[in-house]
Amino acid sequence: MSYTNLLYHIIFRTKDSLKTINLVNAPLLYNYIFGICRNKNCKLYRIGGVTDHIHIFAGLPPTLCVSDFVKLIKTESNKFMKNHRTEFPKFGGWGTGYCALTYSSRDREMIINYIKQQPEHHLGLGYADELRALLEENDVSYNLDYFDKD
């Protein structure tokens, strides 16, 4: 038997960072992603975001690598939103890439609260600035030119 505690804070943005996620209908998207997580035996602790990106905080089973998980979430949620044009009329897809940061169980409430506060957090901070701060806080090297590439 394997024992793991693989907690990931995952962030990805809309294509071209366009503000295309209708926040009134975002709970439909979040519930859909929750279903994907449940089907893959993931523990979804929190999901949230704003009009141009989403945050997912989840525990992944050892049989599911983070890149496969993100690919699945982005592919299936892309189909979902394109099939629900009334609720997400401007959505044109997800941008390339993602950010995945690992955390300890001790950090769980901090990350959950961080995601809960996304609307307030982004009143004065854009996606690129937020991502840069998270990457620096977690000692992840990055290339600023990549932030806006799709």
N, C-alpha and C positions, 0 to 999 in steps of 0.2 A: 504494500500500500504506500502511496505517495502522499505527503503532507505538504501543502503549499498555502500561501497567502499572497496571491498576486493581485494587488490593488493598483489599478491604472486610472489616472486622470487623463482623459483623451479629449482633444480639442481639434475641430476641423471647421473650415469655413465654406461659405458658398462660393461658387465660381465667380472670379473677378471681385470677390468680397462685396458683391451687390447685396443690398438689404432686401432680400426676397423671401424671408421666412415671416409669414404673417403671424404675429404674436398672439392674436386672438385665437387662431387655430393651431398654434404650436403644441398644445396638449394632445391633439390628435397624433401628431408626429411622435411626440414623446411616448405615448402609449403604444404606438406601433413598434418603436425601437425597444420598449420594455418587453414586448412579446418576442422579439428576436432574441433578446438576452435570455429570457426564460427558456426558450427552445434550445439554446446553446449551453444551458446550465451555468449561466453567469449570474452573479448577484449584482443587481443594479442598485447602487446606493443613492444616486442622484443623477438627474438629467435636467439640463436647462440651457439657457442661452439668450441670445438677442437676435435681431433680424439678419445678421450676417455670419453667425457662427454658433456652434453648439458645444457644450461641455457634457461629457459622460464620465461618471465616476463608478467604476465597476470592478468586481472581483472576477477574474477569469479562471476557469479550470485549467489544470496543467496540460490538457489535451488540445487547447485552443491558443494558438500564438496570436499576439496582439495585431500583427499585420493582417492576418486572415480575418480577425474579428472586425477591424476597421473597414476592410474591403467589403465584408458582408453588410455591415451597417450602412455604409455609404451607398452600395449598389441597391440594396432593398429599399432604403428610405427614399432614394432618388426615384425609383419606380413608383413608390407609394405617393409621393407628392405630385409626380407628373400624372398619375391616375386620379388625383383629387385636385384638378385645376381650379375648381370653384373655391376651394379653401386656400390654395397656394398658387394663385394665378401668375405670379411673376417668377416663380422658382425656375432656374435654368440649369440646375445641377450643382454638384459640389466641386470645390477647387481640388487640385491635386495635393497630395501629401496630408500630413496630420502631425500632431504633437501628442506623444504618449509619455507621461511621467509616472514613475512608480512612487508609492507612498506606503508608510507603515500604518498599522491599525491605530496607532496613537494619533495619527494625523487625520483620521476619518472624519470626525466632526468638523475640523477646520476646513477640509475640502468640501464637504456637504454644504456648509454655510457659505463658502466662497461661491459655489454654484448657485445657491439660492439667491444671492445678492447680485447676480449678473445685471439685471436691469438698472439698478442704482449705480453699480460699479461703472457701467458704460456711459453714464451721463457725461463724464468728462474724459473718457479714455477710449481710444479706438482699439480695434482688434490687434493691429501690428504692435502697438505699445504694450498691450496686455501680454501678448505672446513673448515679446522681447523680455519683459520683466520676469515672466515665469521661467523662461530658458536660462536667464542669468541667475535667478534664485536657485535653480537646480544644476548649475554648472554644466549646461549643455551648450556646446559651441554651435554657432549658426551663421548663416549668410543672409544678410538683409535683402539682397537682391531676390532671394527665393520667396520672400513673404508675399509678393504680388504676382507670382508666376502661376499660370494655369496651363 
